[in-house]
Amino acid sequence: MPVFDYKALNRSGKELKGVLEGDSARAIRQKLRERGLIPIEVMLSGSSSTIDKANKDESVSFFKKLFSRKKVTKLSVAEISLLTRQLATLLSSGMQVEEALKVVSEQSDNAKITRVILAVRAKVLEGQSLATGLSEHKGVFSDLYCATVNAGEHSGHLDLVLESLAEYTEKQYKLAQKIKQASVYPAIMIVLSVAIVGFLVSFVVPKLVNTFQQTGHSLPAVTNLLIFISNFLANYGLYLIVLIIIAIYLFKMALKNEKFSYKWHSLLLKLPLIGNAIKVINTSRFSRTFGILSKSGVSVLEAMKTASAVVLNKPIQESLAGVIKKVREGASISKSLQATKYFPAMSIHLIASGESSGRLEMMLERSSDYQDQEIESLIGNFISLFEPVLILVMGSIVLFIVLAVLLPIFQMQQFVGN
């Protein structure tokens, strides 16, 4: 059943927006009137052309169709986690998939979620699987999400699989929040420091320097260096900003090249502290994804292949492709992963224990939990090191400015004294 976006006025004249499911635009208008609303605009969800709008020509120019872009709906991790948890709860109570989707769409106050869920429900009502309906919204549901749901449908334990997915997305959300919270203070410090130094060099220092130069005395080397920096920023500051923007753009374009991207990712892995964090984050994602898929009934090789796709670092991803090849040939998972030298020793021991005891899924989950704790520890260590380094750097810059200003003053006092 098609999904429509609508705009309508309530009795107080307030404009309302929402999403409804119906056979046609006329049916949607009728539903709105039954709710005491006056329909203004009704259009097919995801379509750029209005289906029903008062006093509007239905013809659209060729160029408008050619250059118009279809909006891609995106949901946050928290929103995906919430709707996944709701679906899991409803399905565990014995409700059918299409009914559960309808209830979730009705409970949500978010028009984006309602639009996506109703579109997925329309595919399910047409006889397609839930995973197929979800896969048509690539901007919302990842390949991991769709593959896991597909495995849950085939195994007959969709509710349990969705519970695992909800826990996974919640943990990802919490980890992302911790990283954001940890980076707030350093970001504020950097912005304020750069703003203060930029203000001093661009506005305060030039006025003081002009005063010193008018005396006709020679200035210290520190002061001359500050004058040079101040003049350079005043004359070429705008060009410097444009150059930085162009450099960032070119760097992003270069990252699309496979060879350059691989070399850049390899360089990141060699950096102290940052390289270790990248290893832990990527191997943790692999372990958790591998565990979820294995628990859902996906074969080991297929689960490893899908899990390696969520790894973002190319050298690690390449090494995992070698691991899959070795496992296909009969090698041990733990020994193959150990050979990559990217996985921590604790994770290798846990996975080896899971292989020997037949509880691989459980041990993979414990491994990812251990690695998540290590990520939090790394973030804490990075912040604890970054703060004093930032204070030291900014203190040195301020000291340089103070010396450049005070030394000429001391010279002037000596001349006056003599």
Residue, then its C-alpha position, 0 to 999 in steps of 0.5 A: m500500500p502506498v505511503f503519502d506525505y501530507k500537509a493539513l490545517n487543524r481547527s485552530g489554523k495550525e499547519l500539521k505535517g505527517v505520513l499516512e498509508g492509503d490507496s490513493a491521494r483521494a483516500i488520504r484526503q478523506k482520512l484527513r477530513e475524518r480527523g477534522l483536518i483540512p488537507i493542503e497538500v498530499m504527495l507520494s512519499g519519496s517522490s519529488s512531484t506533488i500528487d495532489k495540491a490545490n491550484k497547482d499545475e501538474s506538469v513539471s519541466f524537463f530540466k526540473k526533473l533532470f536536475s532534481r535529487k531524490k532525498v535520502t532518508k537517514l535515521s540516527v543510531a538511537e532512532i534505529s535502536l529504538l525501532t529495532r527494540q520495539l519490533a523485537t518486543l512486538l514480535s516476541s509477543g506473537m504479533q505478525v511482522e506486518e502488524a508489528l510494523k504498523v504498530v511501530s509506525e503509529q507509535s512514532d512521532n517522527a515522520k521520517i521513521t513513520r515514512v520508512i516503516l510504512a514503506v517497508r510494511a508495503k513491501v511485506l504486504e506485497g509478499q516480500s521478506l522483511a529483509t528485502g523491504l529493509s534493504e531498499h533503504k540503504g541510507v537507513f539500514s546497513d548491510l549488516y542489519c539486513a543480513t542479520v534480519n534475513a538470517g533471523e527470518h530463515s532461522g525462525h528466530l527473528d525476535l531474538v535476532l532483533e533483540s541482538l541487533a537492538e543491543y548492538t546498535e545501543k552499544q554503538y550509540k553509547l560508544a559514539q556518545k562517549i567519544k563525543q563527550a570526551s572530545v567536547y572539552p579538547a575541541i572547545m579548548i582548541v577553538l578558544s585558543v585559536a580564536i584568542v591567539g588569532f585576535l591578538v596577532s591580527f588586531v592587538v599586536p599590530k597596534l603595539v608594534n606600530t608604536f614600537q616602530q615609531t620610536g626608530h629603535s631596532l626591535p628584538a628578533v622575537t618581535n620581528l618574527l611576530i611582526f612578520i607573522s602578523n603581516f602575513l596573516a593580515n595580507y594572506g590570511l584569506y588565501l591561506i584559509v582558501l588553500i586549506i579548504i582546497a587541500i582538504y577537498l583534494f585530500k578527500m578526493a584522493l581518498k577515493n583512489e584505492k592505492f592512496s587510501y590503502k597507503w593512508h590507512s597503513l600510515l594511520l596504523k603506524l601512528p602511536l596511540i591512534g594506530n592502536a585505537i584504530k586496531v581495537i575499534n575495527t577488530s571489535r566491530f568485526s568480533r561483535t558482528f561475527g558473533i551476532l551473525s553466527k548466533s543468528g544461524v549464518s554460516v561461519l564463512e558467510a558471517m566472517k565475510t559480512a563482518s569483514a565488510v564493516v571493518l573500515n581500515k583497508p589493511i585490516q580488511e585485506s588481512l581478514a580476507g586472507v583469514i576467510k581464505k584460510v578458514r575455508e581451507g580448514a584452518s583454525i579461526s583463532k590461529s588465522l586471526q592471530a596471524t594478522k597481528y591486529f587482534p589483541a591476545m585476550s581476544i585470540h584466547l577467548i575465540a580459541s576457547g569458544e572454538s574448542s568448547g563450541r561456544l564461539e558466539m558467546m566468546l566473540e561477544r565477550s571479546s568485543d566487550y573486552q575490546d570496547q572497554e579497551i577503547e574507552s581506556l584508550i580514549g581516556n588515556f588520549i584525553s589525559l595526554f592531549e590536555p597537558v600537551l594542548i596547554l603546553v603548546m598554547g602556553s608556548i604561543v602565548l609566551f612567545i607573544v608576551l615576550a615579543v611585546l615586552l622585550p621592546i618595552f624593556q629596551m625603551q625603558q633602558f634607553v629612557g634611563n640612559 
